[in-house]
Amino acid sequence: MDTPRKVTTGWHVVPAPLALVVLAGCMAPAVPRAPDIETYLPKPAHGAPPSDTQPPDRAEAPTLARDEEAPPLTLEACVRIALDTNPLGRAAREGVAAARAAVGEARAPYYPEVGAGAGYQRFERHIFLPKGLTAQRNVPPTVGPTNDWFANLRVRYTLIDFGERRAQLRTALARQEVAKEEAEAIRQDIALNVHQAYYGLVAARESLGVARKNLERAETHLALARKRKAAGAVPKADVVRARVEVANSCLGLVRAEALVGVLRGSLNTAMGLPVEMPVEVALSPSDAVSKPLNRAAALDTAVRARPELRAALQRVAAGRSSVDADRRAFGPRVVGEASWGRRDEDFWPEDPEWSVGAAIEWPLFTGGSRTHRLARTKAELGREEAEARWLVLKVRDEVWSAHWKLEEAREALDAAEALVTDAQESMRAVRERYEAGADTINDLLDAQTALASAEAVRVKTELDCRVAHSAFRRAVGTLLESDP
């Protein structure tokens, strides 16, 4: 007499939280929520008086973390601040970190892959016997229904891959160098922006001084015209003309003050600081313009020092390694595998099971994906090589143009110095003649305007010369290096 077999459904052992997890994953929002803009606003610092134009919750203007008695910032200090706080610099550093992580990812296949698994299934399968064999009496035609609980530990390691892993690692290392060179290029761009903003602010401050001097001269000439009018030596029209010139000088002073404020904000932005932060700058002896390299030496230095060119060469190296890796993907792969675990129909499996073996994996037909991938990487390599050649031409052209612009700016500065000297002498002579009654008020004010224009030209040429010198060093690739 057969003993009746106890059949269990097994559904009561399915964890109820599993269904909740599945449902929770389905109910997740499809579109991620963007972060609040307050997260990315510049953080205010303490130590500045409140401003009426700021909202109450941000009433305190940020200031640089330095003593009130500290000297104004030099160009080198501004560059250091920019390299440390500018968000573009941080983005470049994160790019290098990402490339470094990619190298670690490329090294991972050199280590064995270890995994663990556990699961449960309930099944019932039909028994198929070979033709000619019949089942014994009272043997059911199916296996199950039964519970299957299992837990195992698996190890998999690639023994031979014909150099594919090595080529992929070389690609990742080359791309890491690309990220480093691109980060260096961004650092030099940040420094160049600081140079331009710094010298622009210095020039604006000097222009403000020129405007103040021009206003003082205009007021002096107005007083002189009034004095001569009181003596009956000139008509009232001279006083009116001098008063108009004072008004024009006041307008020029207002514009110069506004320009200082605008360029102070530009310098703060270049340094990665809040635009409203008050800063003071001063020219240092190192800000003097030195004589540049000759054109031949500059061209030779640029093609070796520019980080953009070094990055282009590393891209070519990465492309060659990618082509090598795709070529080696056509070969077979030898893989070793091992596993150990337990399996049983009860919840806590007790029956051991294990396996050890090796396999050869060799895809014979993949729809042409490997062939097309190899063709793509070859074309990308050709593009990188062509872009490297073009970049060499572009860099040399930038150095060539920057050198000529610097020469032009240096000569223009010498001419502006002579212009100011001549305008000062002309101003002095015309004023003496006006006091003696030999010249008119128009001659005097024209000489004053010419002197103010000459001083403005000198300020502009000084700015152009310093900016041109910085641009030349950036074109050569030595902006962050000390001048020889």
Secondary structure, DSSP 8 states (H G I E B T S, - for coil): ----------GGGS-HHHHHHHHHHHTS-SS-----GGGGS----SSS-B-TTS-GGG-B----SS-TTS--B-HHHHHHHHHHH-HHHHHHHHHHHHHHHHHHHHHGGGS-EEEEEEEEEEEEEE----TT----TT--SEEEEEEEEEEEEEEEEEEE-TTHHHHHHHHHHHHHHHHHHHHHHHHHHHHHHHHHHHHHHHHHHHHHHHHHHHHHHHHHHHHHHHHHHHTTSS-HHHHHHHHHHHHHHHHHHHHHHHHHHHHHHHHHHHHTS-TT----B---GGGS------HHHHHHHHHHH-HHHHHHHHHHHHHHHHHHHHHHTTS-EEEEEEEEEEEESSSS--EEEEEEEEEEE--S-STTHHHHHHHHHHHHHHHHHHHHHHHHHHHHHHHHHHHHHHHHHHHHHHHHHHHHHHHHHHHHHHHHHHHTTSS-HHHHHHHHHHHHHHHHHHHHHHHHHHHHHHHHHHHHT-TTS---
